[in-house]
Amino acid sequence: WPFVNKGERHQKPLSNFKSNLIFYCFKEIMTWFRLLHLFCSSSCRSKSCTYKQSTEKLKEVSARLKRDLIRGLGKHSHHRAAVKMLPTFVRATPDGTEKGDYLALDLGGTNFRVLHVRVVEEQQRVLKMDSKICAIPQEIMLGTGEQLFDHIAACLSEFLDSQDLKGQTLPLGFTFSFPCEQKEIDKSILIRWTKGFNCSGVEGRDVVQLLKEAIRRRGDYDIGSVAMVNDTVGTMMSCGYRDQSCEIGMIIGTGTNACYMEEMKNVKRVEGEAGRMCINTEWGGFGDDGSLRDIQTEFDVVVDQTSINPGVHTFEKMISGMYLGEIVRLLLVKLTEDKLLFNGQTSEALLTPGSFETKFISEIEEEGTGLENGQNILTELGVKWDPVDVRVVRLVCDTISSRSARLCAAALATIANRIRVNRGLDHLKTTVGVDGTVYRKHPNFSEELQDTVRLLVPKCSISFLVSEDGSGKGAAMVTAVAQRLALQSRLLEDSDGEDEEVEEDEEEEEDK
């Protein structure tokens, strides 16, 4: 009965039903006939095949990344590695005994956050007690380093006043989202400014030291130990308190990255072979040496060439939210120029770079409302569409998001299998702490990623846990773990001393 008009239901329902059903079926047949014609054309067939990666090809991509991980860990090979494998000096994940109050600073753009975080051992929870967002004026972004860190110290002072914390000396986790070379957990050298910052006197210097000097200049408060935190590491650590088997962190949002716990004996750039260390892979650079050229499409090449950093972050440009919408737009323009979409007629909006936002992909693929969303979006873009066009656009979006999920899964499978092999296990059970708008908001991404990972590494059982504020709560948790390890180290040293004293006393007693 859904095809019968309301006013006709009590007149000739059967004949109306039949005629509407025939009309509906005819429309569907014509729709699929056009879709078949579209994908039998050489233009579309070649594009579809390029974007659909087989399981064997994904395994091949995984094998390439494995070689790059090893190269990045090497003492003499890391400088030429596309995947940088940066030591973070985070030497353990949470064990559930961490507790106390911490501060967190999150600087990565034109605003920065200050947070007061409480770790509650009894509830196994990390609580954000309060936070404050502080703007960074343009003149400070382009001024001196001293001006920048004085501004940060002033905002931190105001926050401590508002929380009545000035009398306490709290440890601080510092998320500083700029390219740095980390030397220790509390020492990080800025390599170069990005994101519109160009403060003089900071590049080549330790940003932790600059922050401490700014606080010292004020003289109205002090902070405890400082831990430098990458946001991906923070994602892993914020999940690690809830699930102690979490040893991988992954972000798939505007950009993408991953970290994991590596055996110290394999981290050739850092002295010592005992234990483990979290490695910030910087896997967005995978393919910067040309190793992914065979799976890049002409549209990937255009996205790279027209970006602000051509030739850099190849993998990120194929899978992350900053670029997926533009890949779809370029593909739609090409299909239209080939007269396979919109009756061959583009629009000014569709021809404008950046006009097809990545969030449109999620909206068009939404179950139930996707086609209606697609109609509204295409209308806003000024193209004349018909029902087949909307379905084709949805198919294009699904193809691009699916490729992203599957490539991301191939990379994640590489890391999970590396952990398993490192530990000599027949089967690994682990958890991935994950964050990012693509993973969180796309209706199908997380499911396809998880299914593909299971297919690629059947010897690994992987759970996924969505992070709660990796750059805030996660930064505090890194500091909490660092404090726990430092305390354990001090206790160990004290007990060693006690053992020596006991031995001396025993020797004296024997001499008597």
Secondary structure, 3 states (H helix, E strand, C coil): CCCCCHHHCCCCHHHHHHHHHHHHHHHHHHHHHHHHHHHHCHHHHHHHHHHCCCHHHHHHHHHHHHHHHHHHHCCCCHHHCCCCCEECCCCCCCCCCCCEEEEEEEECCCEEEEEEEEEECCCCEEEEEEEEEEECCHHHHCCEHHHHHHHHHHHHHHHHHHCCCCCCCCCEEEEECCCEEEEECCEEEECCCCCCCCCECCCCCEHHHHHHHHHHHHCCCCCCCEEEECHHHHHHHHHHCCCCCEEEEEEECCCEEEEEEEEHHHCCCCCCCCCEEEEECCHHHCCCCCCCHHHCCHHHHHHHHCCCCCCCCHHHHHHCHHHHHHHHHHHHHHHHHCCCCHHHCCCCCCCCCCCCCHHHHHHHHCCCCHHHHHHHHHHHCCCCCCHHHHHHHHHHHHHHHHHHHHHHHHHHHHHHHHHHHHCCCCCEEEEEEEECHHHHHCCCHHHHHHHHHHHHCCCEEEEEEECCCCCCHHHHHHHHHHHHHHHHHHHHHHHHHHHHHHHHHHHHHHHC
